[in-house]
Amino acid sequence: MNVGTVEALKIYNYQCFIFHDIDLLPENDKNIYACPDQPRHMSAEVNTLRYTIPAPTFVGGVLAISVDQFKTVNGYSNKFLGWGGEDDDMSNRILASGLFVTRYPPSIGRYTMIHHKKSKPSPNRFQNVEDGKSRFRTDGLNSMNYKTLEIQLRPLYTWVYVDVYPS
């Protein structure tokens, strides 16, 4: 997500990013994809979670965040490879940076998850979330290690192909 953000900003002066799990579909067309004054957790309720939020600070699924806010929190941690934990770490970054999470009312922020095979969880996700509190300023946008191999500007999206080197 960090690489995608940095590479996208090389192409255009975007002001807002929506980080969106590919398996989630919004149920309400009043769920406007835009960045408000604070980061917005857009997928407040998901059918597979019985339309409840797992925790008040949860930001998993779909997150709208301005470029300035993303830079303030130093982006996502680079320690998370595989499924799980990166959203919890992002929530901690948002709160530690003096920002807070907003949400649409539950009737608007409802999503359906497309049935799919679950990915194998990252074995270090819990430890990385716990340790992350001491790494916010040194692990993120300012510590990425990657090489761009190819970029293709396609009609509906930009395809970015990179080698990522774990930090």
GIRA-V920377 format. One record per backbone hydrogen bond with DSSP energy under -1.0 kcal/mol. CO is the residue of the C=O (numbers start at 1). NH is the residue of the N-H. E is the energy in kcal/mol with one decimal. If there is no record, write none. Layout:
co:CO nh:NH e:E
co:CO nh:NH e:E
//
This chain:
co:1 nh:5 e:-2.1
co:2 nh:6 e:-2.7
co:3 nh:7 e:-2.9
co:4 nh:8 e:-2.2
co:5 nh:9 e:-2.2
co:8 nh:12 e:-2.1
co:12 nh:14 e:-1.8
co:15 nh:67 e:-1.9
co:17 nh:65 e:-2.6
co:19 nh:63 e:-2.6
co:21 nh:24 e:-1.4
co:23 nh:114 e:-3.1
co:25 nh:112 e:-2.7
co:28 nh:31 e:-1.6
co:30 nh:32 e:-1.6
co:32 nh:34 e:-1.3
co:39 nh:102 e:-2.8
co:40 nh:64 e:-3.0
co:42 nh:44 e:-1.3
co:45 nh:111 e:-2.5
co:46 nh:49 e:-1.7
co:46 nh:51 e:-2.4
co:47 nh:50 e:-1.7
co:55 nh:58 e:-1.8
co:60 nh:62 e:-1.0
co:61 nh:21 e:-3.0
co:62 nh:42 e:-2.0
co:62 nh:43 e:-1.1
co:63 nh:19 e:-2.9
co:64 nh:40 e:-2.7
co:65 nh:17 e:-2.4
co:66 nh:70 e:-2.7
co:67 nh:71 e:-2.5
co:68 nh:72 e:-2.2
co:69 nh:73 e:-2.1
co:70 nh:75 e:-2.8
co:74 nh:141 e:-2.0
co:83 nh:122 e:-3.1
co:85 nh:89 e:-2.4
co:86 nh:90 e:-2.1
co:87 nh:91 e:-2.2
co:88 nh:92 e:-2.0
co:89 nh:93 e:-2.2
co:90 nh:94 e:-2.6
co:91 nh:95 e:-2.3
co:92 nh:96 e:-2.6
co:93 nh:97 e:-1.4
co:94 nh:99 e:-2.0
co:95 nh:98 e:-1.6
co:102 nh:41 e:-2.7
co:105 nh:108 e:-2.1
co:105 nh:109 e:-2.1
co:109 nh:45 e:-2.7
co:110 nh:27 e:-2.7
co:111 nh:47 e:-2.0
co:112 nh:25 e:-2.5
co:120 nh:83 e:-1.0
co:122 nh:125 e:-1.5
co:124 nh:128 e:-2.8
co:125 nh:129 e:-2.0
co:126 nh:130 e:-2.2
co:127 nh:131 e:-3.1
co:128 nh:132 e:-1.5
co:131 nh:134 e:-1.9
co:132 nh:135 e:-1.9
co:135 nh:138 e:-1.4
co:135 nh:139 e:-2.0
co:140 nh:143 e:-1.8
co:145 nh:165 e:-3.1
co:147 nh:163 e:-2.4
co:150 nh:161 e:-3.1
co:152 nh:159 e:-2.8
co:157 nh:154 e:-2.0
co:159 nh:152 e:-2.6
co:161 nh:149 e:-2.7
co:161 nh:150 e:-1.9
co:163 nh:147 e:-2.3
//
